[in-house]
């Protein structure tokens, strides 16, 4: 059996055993690509899921969990911890260690997913342990970060944390409810991580991270990028984000697509009726160029949503603004020599597309926090 051991408190009275470490993984695959996102740590990725919201059926394997190989099953990581630190930092650890954690409780029905008190009376004379608890499948590096923070080993913390580890760390903080003790470090890591996020598959993990740590500015920025740059429908990557957030994101994405559809329809109609384009031959040229260009790029107005199923709105906008316009010359303003006509498909579409683009913002964290609190209030 392979074992790793971390001593967070030499006088610790809690032995936490992490079984099948690092099995939990999240979906990092681009919806349109078979290639894994450029993440060196990415392993055999399948959609992962974690947290109290997820309830697998009886006998059903945890979605996103790779079936353990014999080697993984025997792998263990142990942490020697202090119960005082754990219970102060996390109400979940407090309940596990001192709150009468019972097999009949809701959480304990998912033993593979949760850390639970297995043998409350176990006493290891060698280590003078009072409690033995276990967890499964968490990321070891993220759990060690969390334990170093909880036990005050702040000099052992890195200055930078990779998005993948930050996501796992956020899942742990969300699960063990230890936001207060971690938030100062999390905000520092988020600030340093943010400039490196330029790929659309990175936005959803960062939305989750900013949600967990209530970072309103990053949440708004990342949700805006996800709406505009995600390829096809938005996916949670199996992160435990509340459905209200995902639904709101997808609704905003649909609204922006519908606005583009409206602009295209209005433009075509204006060109047909002659209200757009500076003269008859101009309207005719632009109408032909628009129809041919949309056909070429398979942007079909009455099926725009389907034609955007694997493309981002940003890509659609860029395609529309780069549609070819034929070069043609005409006599202008009573001149004797024909001049190249300056109207283009781009100049006709750009003002309206840019206006809608600027107006479309991300989600406001406060809107959802209030809604979530209302939903959590007991109904009297
Ligand atoms: Zn013109």
Boltz pocket constraint, residues with backbone or C-beta under 6 A from the ligand:
constraints:
  - pocket:
      binder: B
      contacts: [[A, 277], [A, 278], [A, 279], [A, 282], [A, 283], [A, 341], [A, 342], [A, 343]]
      max_distance: 6.0
